Amino acid sequence: MTSTYVTPSAHAAHAATPGRLVRLWRGRAEDAPWVRPAFLALLVLTTALYLWNLSASGYANSFYSAAVQAGSQSWKAFFFGSLDAANAITVDKPPAALWPMALSVRLFGLGSWQILVPEVLMGVATVAVLYAAVRRRFGAGAGLIAGAVLALTPVAALMFRFNNPDALLALLMTVAVYCVLRALEQGATKWLVWAGVAFGLAFLTKTLQAFLILPPLALVYAVCAPVGIGRRIGQLALGGLAMIVSAGWWVALVELWPAASRPYIGGSQTNSFLELTFGYNGLGRINGNETGSVGGGDRPGGGGGGGWGETGIGRMVNDAVGGQVSWLLPAALILLVAGLVVTWRAPRTDAARSAFLVWGGSLLMTVAVFSFMAGIFHEYYTVALAPYIAALVGMGAAVLWEERTHLLASAALAATVAVTAWWGWVLLGRTPDWLPWLRWTVLVGGGAAALGLLFAGRVDRRLGLGIAGLGLAAGLAGPFAYTLETLGTGHQGSIVTAGPAGAAMRGMPGDGRVFTGEAPGGAPGGGAPGGGAPGGDAPGGGAPGGGAPAGGPGTGAGMAPGGTGPGAGTPPQAGGRPTRGFATPGGLLNGATVGTKAKAALLENADDYTWAAAAVGAQNAASYQLATGKPVMAIGGFNGSDPSPTLAQFKQYVAQGKIHYFIGAGAQGGGEGGGETRMGPGGGTSSEISTWVAATFEKVTLNGVTFYDLTEKK
């Protein structure tokens, strides 16, 4: 096992030979007949899997869907990532993740599929890029295993069907690794430049999270690239320059743009994207000091995690996170060590060892940051780990299979399968009432496969492949079941988790899950016709305890203009079961249910106003905007804590007749009749504005929510 690993086929040599492209359906000339059909089948099955039941999530995270809608209506909103087409305030991220969805909505109209299909395509593309990266050095079998592991990771199945920025981020990180691996083959500068471009675009997707894997990738290239040290340093500098240019052009334009003629930078306290990058979305995520946030660690710089769970080395395998992504994490770590052992005598420039270092370094760096960050942490962030885990599993399995005649290699394979089966048994035991038979099936099947793999080098190849297939099936059975459960359930709001109910048990209320189906009254998607509760006039416009708006296309008051969008005003239920999550009137993390009377009021003479309404908090504003198709100002941004607009600015907007309604009590938990909306946790001016509005203007209750007509003073 100490010899240099020799690839199963001459992929690297072939890659260096130009002019060998063949037709899509035949693949490479030297490939076995099954390779290209298997790869295409992987992509087709992944696409079908991710498209199934896609509209169950409706607008998914209405915060981003509203920005997508705005970007489809206004190119200025598209460029800045504004929450509304009138450009009051932006989302709290750069806008790259919004651009594909906004273009889709601009071309095909507003709807669940138009928003979420681009995310599905990003998932399929990530599987394809991962396959290509792994198969070049380790063969098609390894690439197929890696692609399948990624596709069936529960959190990947969740986020590649959801409209948060994480789908595009995972794709770009995988592309960046692929480009670095290509550069490592022959020291090609162009591939390092392309890697820099991928990192720059990833920064425009989710700011500094894009740079988590930059240190290990740069270090591996600096040490292992097959060119002189001076050239390596120069190439890394060019890659860095490409990264700066591909991200910096947008940042420079935003910072140089006169603040008076652009939207306020959401998530910042000083209307600065740089402050947002290094504060709320940067160091604040690490140390918990996030001004304007909903709170991070127990204390400044503390490691307790506060409302975001305990920090520490066990975070990635705890009750909240384990079932999302960690099914094959132990296997990936074992196979990383095994791969490095097998290749430890290889030359400095050995591409196989470099691949283990690149994927392994990316995994370890991301795990370390996620484990100890004291600021905002959501379980779905771990989708970033899925490509790294999948690559290491595919590569390591291929290496050990080739070395299986050595006792240590076969023992390592057996140990990997045994540990994976045991860990699957542990994870499935956290939801004991859900598919209880599967837990023991995984343990017994994995144990039998592990025993057989001890003799993999001494049995017939076909029998050995059958045993290996049993081990792979046992390892994937748990995540596959979680993935199917995830696909069968709609997810909405700001905090979403994969798998069955109870799989994520952190203390935040609700998990953004929406059960779709036939509700009493027969409304598709679980809502009563007309939006809200039957008749559309129940308090809050929805069922008690309901979650974010959902429903299938064409349901209820939340139908997008023209009747093409998913029901933003339909309280989702299935067979009478209310959704889990925040109350139907809306809140910080979930949207509001929009009743028929509220929608009609906002649409009345809406074109005479710049904003049909204003509401504290982006999720509330987004719900009304999606329901009406008209701009709604999100006072204070996502948390209601940004100082935008100021009370003076808001009074000026009202005096100029730019805002029709202010949405008050019922939308943010203010007292009935009092009209007060809470100030965001980080400060802001929302409380001042709410108090002034309540004291100045007449109120009316529509669908259980207090509205103030800003054209009618007391």
LUMDREN-914257 format. One record per residue (C-alpha): residue in one letter; x, y, z. Coordinates in steps of 0.5 Angstrom, whole numbers, padded with zeros to 4 digits, always signed. Each point is the difference from the previous one (the first is absolute). Layout:
# residues N
AXYZ...
END
This chain:
# residues 714
M+0000+0000+0000T+0006+0005+0000S+0001+0000-0008T-0002+0005-0004Y-0007+0000-0002V-0001-0001-0007T-0007+0002-0003P-0004-0005-0003S+0000+0003-0007A+0004+0005-0004H-0005+0006+0002A+0006+0005+0001A+0004-0002-0006H-0007+0000-0004A-0002+0007+0003A+0007+0003-0003T-0001-0003-0007P-0004+0005-0004G-0005-0001-0005R-0003-0006+0003L-0008+0002+0001V-0005-0005-0003R-0007+0000+0000L-0004+0001+0006W-0004-0007+0000R+0007-0004-0001G+0004+0004+0005R+0008-0001+0000A+0003-0005-0005E+0003-0004+0005D-0006+0000+0005A-0003-0007+0001P-0007+0000-0003W-0004+0001+0007V+0004+0007+0002R-0004+0005-0004P-0007-0003+0001A+0001-0001+0007F+0003+0007+0001L-0006+0003-0004A-0005-0004+0004L+0003+0003+0006L-0002+0007-0002V-0007-0002-0003L-0001-0004+0007T+0002+0006+0004T-0004+0005-0005A-0006-0004+0001L+0001-0001+0008Y+0001+0007+0001L-0006+0003-0005W-0005-0005+0004N-0005+0004+0004L+0004+0006-0001S-0006+0005+0001A-0002-0003+0007S+0005+0006+0002G-0004+0005-0003Y+0005+0006+0000A+0004-0003+0005N+0004+0005+0004S-0004+0006-0002F+0005+0005+0002Y+0004-0002-0006S-0006-0001-0005A-0002+0007+0001A+0007+0002-0002V-0001-0004-0006Q-0006+0003-0002A+0002+0007+0001G+0006-0002-0004S-0004-0003-0006Q-0004+0007+0000S+0006+0005+0001W+0007-0001-0003K+0002+0005+0006A-0003-0005+0005F+0004-0006-0004F+0007+0004+0001F-0001+0001+0007G-0004-0005+0003S-0006+0004+0002L-0005-0003+0004D-0005+0004-0004A-0001+0003-0007A+0000+0007+0003N+0007-0001+0003A-0001+0002+0007I+0005-0005+0003T+0004-0006-0002V+0001-0007+0002D+0005-0002+0005K+0004-0003-0005P+0004+0002-0006P-0005-0002-0006A+0003-0005-0004A-0004-0006+0002L-0006+0004-0002W+0002+0002-0007P-0002-0007-0003M-0007-0001+0004A-0001+0008-0002L+0001-0002-0008S-0004-0006+0001V-0006+0004+0002R+0001+0006-0005L+0000-0006-0005F-0006-0004+0002G-0004+0004+0005L+0000-0001+0008G-0001-0007+0003S+0003-0005+0004W+0003-0004-0005Q+0003+0006-0004I+0003+0002+0007L+0002-0007+0002V+0002-0004-0007P+0007+0005+0000E+0001-0003+0007V-0001-0007-0003L+0005+0001-0006M+0005+0002+0005G+0000-0006+0004V+0000-0004-0007A+0006+0004-0002T+0003-0001+0007V+0000-0008-0001A+0002+0001-0007V+0006+0004+0002L+0002-0005+0006Y+0000-0006-0005A+0004+0003-0005A+0005+0003+0006V+0001-0007+0003R-0001-0005-0006R+0006+0004-0004R+0005-0003+0005F-0004-0006+0004G-0004-0003-0006A-0007+0000-0002G-0002-0004+0006A+0002+0005+0005G-0003+0005-0003L-0007-0003+0000I+0001-0002+0007A+0002+0007+0002G-0006+0003-0005A-0005-0005+0004V+0002+0002+0007L-0001+0007-0002A-0006+0000-0003L-0003-0004+0006T+0003+0004+0005P-0007+0002+0004V+0002+0008+0001A+0003+0000-0008A-0007-0003-0002L-0003+0006+0005M+0004+0006-0003F+0000-0002-0007R-0007+0001+0000F+0000+0006+0004N+0001+0007-0001N+0005+0002+0005P+0007+0002-0003D+0003-0007+0002A-0001-0004-0006L+0004+0005-0004L+0005+0000+0005A+0001-0007+0000L+0000+0000-0008L+0006+0005+0000M+0004-0003+0005T+0000-0007-0003V+0002+0004-0007A+0006+0003+0004V+0002-0006+0002Y+0000-0003-0007C+0003+0005-0003V+0006+0000+0006L+0001-0008-0002R+0000+0002-0007A+0006+0005+0001L+0003-0005+0005E+0001-0005-0006Q+0004+0004-0004G+0001+0007+0003A-0004+0003-0005T-0001+0007+0002K-0007+0001-0003W-0003-0005+0004L+0002+0004+0006V-0003+0006-0003W-0006-0003-0001A+0000-0003+0008G+0001+0008+0002V-0006+0002-0005A-0004-0006+0004F+0002+0003+0007G-0002+0007-0002L-0007-0002-0002A-0001-0004+0006F+0002+0006+0004L-0006+0004-0004T-0004-0006+0002K+0001-0001+0008T+0006+0005+0001L+0006-0003+0005Q-0003-0007+0000A+0003+0000-0007F+0007+0000+0003L+0000-0005+0005I+0003-0005-0004L+0005+0005-0004P+0006-0002+0005P+0000-0007-0001L-0001+0000-0007A+0006+0006-0001L+0004-0004+0005V+0000-0007-0004Y+0001+0004-0007A+0006+0004+0003V+0003-0007+0003C-0002-0005-0006A-0001+0003-0006P+0005-0003-0006V+0003+0007-0001G+0006+0004+0003I-0001+0004+0006G+0000+0007-0003R-0005-0002-0005R-0005-0003+0005I+0001+0006+0004G-0002+0004-0006Q-0006-0004-0002L-0003+0001+0007A+0001+0007-0001L-0004+0000-0006G-0005-0005+0002G-0001+0005+0006L+0000+0006-0005A-0006-0003-0004M-0004-0002+0007I+0001+0008+0002V-0002+0002-0007S-0006-0005-0001A-0003+0002+0007G+0003+0007+0001W-0004+0004-0006W-0006-0001+0003V+0002+0002+0007A+0004+0006-0003L-0007+0002-0004V-0004+0000+0007E+0005+0003+0004L+0001+0006-0005W-0007+0001-0002P-0003+0006+0004A-0004-0003+0006A-0006+0005-0002S-0002-0004-0007R+0001-0007+0002P-0003-0004+0005Y+0002-0001+0008I+0005-0006+0001G-0004-0005+0004G+0003-0003+0006S+0005+0006+0001Q-0001+0006+0005T+0004+0005-0004N-0003-0002-0007S+0007-0003-0002F+0001-0006-0004L+0007-0001+0003E-0003+0001+0007L-0005-0006-0002T+0006-0004-0002F+0004+0001+0006G-0005+0000+0005Y-0007-0003+0000N+0003-0005-0006G+0007+0000+0002L+0003+0000+0007G-0006+0000+0003R-0002-0007-0002I+0007-0002+0004N-0001+0004+0006G-0007+0001+0001N+0000+0007+0000E-0005+0002-0005T-0003+0007+0000G-0007+0000-0002S+0000-0008+0000V-0005-0004+0004G+0006-0003+0004G+0005-0004+0000G+0005-0003+0006D-0002+0000+0007R+0005+0006+0001P+0005+0004-0005G+0005-0004-0002G-0003-0006+0004G+0000-0007-0003G-0007-0002+0003G-0004+0001-0007G-0006+0003+0004G-0006-0001-0004W+0004-0004-0006G+0002-0006+0004E+0006-0002+0004T+0007+0001-0003G+0005-0005+0000I+0003-0006-0004G-0006-0004+0001R-0005+0005-0004M+0000-0003-0006V-0002-0006+0002N-0005+0002+0006D-0008-0001+0000A-0001+0006-0004V+0005+0000-0006G+0002-0008+0000G-0006-0002-0004Q+0001+0005-0005V+0007-0001-0003S+0004-0005+0005W-0002-0007-0003L+0006-0001-0003L+0005+0005+0003P+0003-0005+0004A+0001-0004-0006A+0003+0006-0004L+0005+0001+0006I+0002-0007+0000L+0001+0000-0007L+0004+0006+0000V+0005-0003+0004A+0000-0006-0004G+0001+0004-0006L+0006+0004+0003V+0003-0007+0002V+0000-0003-0006T+0003+0006-0004W+0005+0002+0005R+0006-0002-0004A-0002+0003-0006P+0004+0006-0003R-0002+0007+0002T-0004+0001-0006D-0004-0006+0000A-0007+0002-0002A-0004-0005+0004R+0003+0002+0007S-0001+0007-0002A-0007-0002-0001F-0001-0003+0007L+0004+0006+0003V-0005+0005-0004W-0007-0003+0002G+0003-0002+0007G+0002+0007+0001S-0006+0003-0002L-0004-0005+0004L+0004+0001+0007M+0000+0008-0001T-0007+0000-0001V-0002-0005+0006A+0005+0004+0004V-0003+0007-0001F-0008-0003+0000S+0002-0003+0007F+0003+0006+0003M-0004+0006-0003A-0004+0003+0006G-0004+0004-0004I-0006-0001-0005F+0000-0008-0002H-0005-0003-0003E+0000-0008-0002Y-0001+0001-0007Y+0007+0004-0001T+0003-0007+0001V-0002-0001-0008A+0007+0003-0001L+0003-0007+0003A-0004-0005-0005P+0004+0001-0006Y+0007-0001+0004I-0003-0006+0004A-0003-0003-0006A+0007+0001-0004L+0004-0003+0006V-0005-0006+0000G+0001-0002-0008M+0007+0001+0000G+0002-0004+0006A-0005-0005-0002A+0004-0001-0006V+0007+0000+0002L-0001-0005+0006W-0004-0004-0005E+0006+0000-0005E+0004-0002+0006R-0005-0005+0003T+0005-0006-0001H+0004+0003+0006L-0003-0002+0006L+0001+0007+0003A-0004+0003-0006S-0006-0005+0001A+0000+0001+0007A+0000+0007-0001L-0006-0001-0005A-0004-0004+0005A+0001+0005+0006T-0002+0005-0004V-0007-0003-0002A+0000-0003+0008V+0000+0007+0003T-0004+0003-0006A-0006-0005+0002W+0001+0001+0007W+0000+0008+0000G-0007-0001-0005W-0003-0005+0006V+0002+0006+0005L-0003+0005-0005L-0006-0004-0001G-0001-0001+0007R-0001+0007+0001T-0007+0000-0003P-0002-0007+0003D-0007+0000-0003W+0001+0002-0007L+0002-0007-0004P+0002-0004+0006W+0002-0006-0004L+0005+0004-0004R+0005+0001+0005W+0001-0007+0001T+0000-0001-0007V+0006+0005-0001L+0004-0003+0006V-0001-0008-0002G+0001+0002-0008G+0006+0004+0002G+0003-0005+0005A-0001-0006-0005A+0004+0005-0006A+0005+0002+0005L+0002-0008+0002G+0000-0001-0008L+0004+0005-0002L+0006-0003+0005F+0000-0005-0005A-0001+0005-0006G+0007-0002-0003R-0001-0007+0000V-0006-0001-0003D-0003+0000-0007R+0000+0007-0003R-0008+0000-0001L-0001-0003+0007G+0004+0006+0003L-0004+0005-0004G-0006-0003+0003I+0003+0001+0007A+0002+0007-0002G-0007+0001-0003L-0003-0002+0007G+0004+0004+0004L-0001+0006-0004A-0008-0001+0000A+0001-0001+0008G+0004+0007+0000L-0005+0004-0004A-0007-0003+0002G+0000+0004+0006P+0001+0007-0004F-0004-0003-0006A-0006-0001+0005Y+0001+0007+0003T+0000+0003-0007L-0006-0003-0002E-0004+0003+0006T+0003+0007-0002L-0002-0001-0007G-0007-0001+0002T-0001+0006+0005G+0000+0007-0002H+0005+0005+0004Q-0001+0007+0001G+0003+0006+0004S+0007+0002+0002I+0001-0007+0004V-0001-0006-0003T+0003-0007+0001A+0000-0007-0004G-0003-0007+0003P-0006-0002+0004A-0003+0004+0005G+0004+0000+0007A+0007-0001-0004A+0002+0007+0001M-0001+0002+0008R+0004+0007+0001G-0005+0004+0004M-0002+0005-0006P-0008+0000+0000G-0002-0004-0007D+0005-0003-0005G-0004+0004-0006R-0003-0007-0002V-0007+0000-0004F-0004-0006-0001T-0004+0000-0007G-0006-0004-0002E-0007+0001+0000A-0003+0004+0006P-0007+0000+0002G-0004+0004-0005G+0004-0003-0006A+0005+0006-0001P+0006-0003-0004G+0006+0001+0004G-0004+0000+0007G-0003+0007+0000A-0007+0002+0000P-0002+0004-0007G+0000+0007+0000G+0006+0000+0005G+0001+0000+0007A-0005-0004+0004P-0007-0002-0003G-0003+0006-0003G+0007+0004+0001D-0002+0004+0006A+0002-0004+0006P+0005+0004+0005G+0007+0000-0003G-0003-0003-0006G+0002-0007+0001A+0000-0006+0005P+0003+0001+0007G+0007-0002+0000G+0001+0000-0007G+0006+0001-0003A+0002+0004-0006P-0004+0001-0006A+0000-0006-0005G-0004-0004-0005G+0000-0002-0007P-0001+0005-0006G-0006+0003+0000T-0003+0000+0007G-0003+0005+0004A+0001+0007+0001G+0008+0000-0001M-0001-0002-0007A+0005+0004-0004P-0002+0005-0005G-0003-0004-0006G-0001-0006+0004T+0006-0003-0001G+0004+0000+0007P-0001-0004+0006G-0005+0002+0005A+0004+0004+0005G-0007+0001+0004T-0002-0007+0001P+0001-0003+0007P+0004-0007-0002Q-0003-0006+0003A-0001-0007-0001G-0006-0004+0002G-0001+0005+0005R+0007+0000+0003P+0002+0007+0001T+0007+0002-0003R+0006+0000+0005G+0003+0007+0001F-0001+0007+0002A-0007+0003+0001T-0004+0001-0006P+0000+0008+0001G+0007+0000-0002G+0007+0001+0004L+0007+0001-0001L+0001-0007-0003N-0006-0002-0004G-0005+0004-0004A-0007+0003+0001T-0006-0003-0003V-0004+0005-0004G-0007+0000+0000T-0005+0002-0005K-0002+0007+0003A+0007+0002+0001K+0002-0002-0007A-0005+0004-0003A+0001+0006+0004L+0008+0000-0002L-0002-0001-0007E-0005+0006+0000N+0003+0006-0004A+0007-0003+0001D+0003+0003-0006D-0001+0007+0003Y+0005-0002+0006T+0007-0002+0000W-0001-0005+0005A-0007-0003+0001A+0002-0001+0007A+0006+0000+0005A+0001-0005+0006V+0005-0002+0005G+0004-0006-0002A+0002-0002-0007Q-0004-0007+0001N-0006+0004+0001A+0001+0005-0005A+0002-0006-0005S-0007-0004+0001Y-0004+0006-0002Q+0004+0002-0006L+0000-0007-0002A-0008+0000+0001T-0001+0006-0004G+0006+0001-0005K+0001+0007+0003P+0006+0003+0003V-0001+0000+0008M+0006+0003+0004A+0003-0004+0005I+0002+0005+0006G+0006-0002+0004G+0002-0006-0005F+0000-0007+0002N+0000+0001+0007G-0004+0006+0000S+0007+0003+0004D+0003+0004-0006P+0000+0007+0001S-0004+0001-0007P-0004+0004-0001T+0001+0005+0005L-0007+0003+0003A+0002+0007-0003Q+0000-0004-0007F-0006-0004+0001K-0004+0006+0002Q+0003+0003-0006Y-0002-0006-0005V-0007+0001+0004A-0001+0007-0002Q+0002-0001-0007G-0006-0005+0000K+0005-0006-0002I-0002-0005+0005H-0008-0002+0000Y+0000-0005+0007F+0004-0001+0006I-0001-0008+0002G+0000+0000+0007A-0003-0004+0006G-0001-0008-0002A+0006+0001-0005Q+0005+0000+0006G-0003-0001+0006G-0002+0007+0002G-0006+0000+0005E-0007+0000-0003G-0002+0007-0002G+0007+0003+0003G+0003+0000-0007E+0007-0001+0003T+0005-0004-0004R+0006-0002+0004M+0007+0003-0001G+0005-0005-0003P+0005-0003+0005G+0006+0004-0003G-0003+0007+0001G-0003+0003-0006T-0006+0005-0001S-0006-0005-0001S-0002+0002+0007E+0000+0007-0001I-0004+0000-0007S-0005-0005+0003T-0002+0005+0006W+0000+0006-0004V-0005-0004-0005A-0004-0003+0005A-0001+0007+0003T-0001+0004-0006F-0005-0004-0005E-0006-0004+0000K+0000-0008+0001V-0004-0005-0003T+0000-0008+0001L+0000-0004-0006N+0001-0008+0001G+0002+0001+0007V+0006+0005-0002T+0000+0007+0002F+0001+0005-0006Y+0001+0007+0000D-0002+0005-0006L+0005+0005+0000T-0004+0004-0004E-0005+0001+0005K+0002+0003+0007K-0004+0000+0006
END
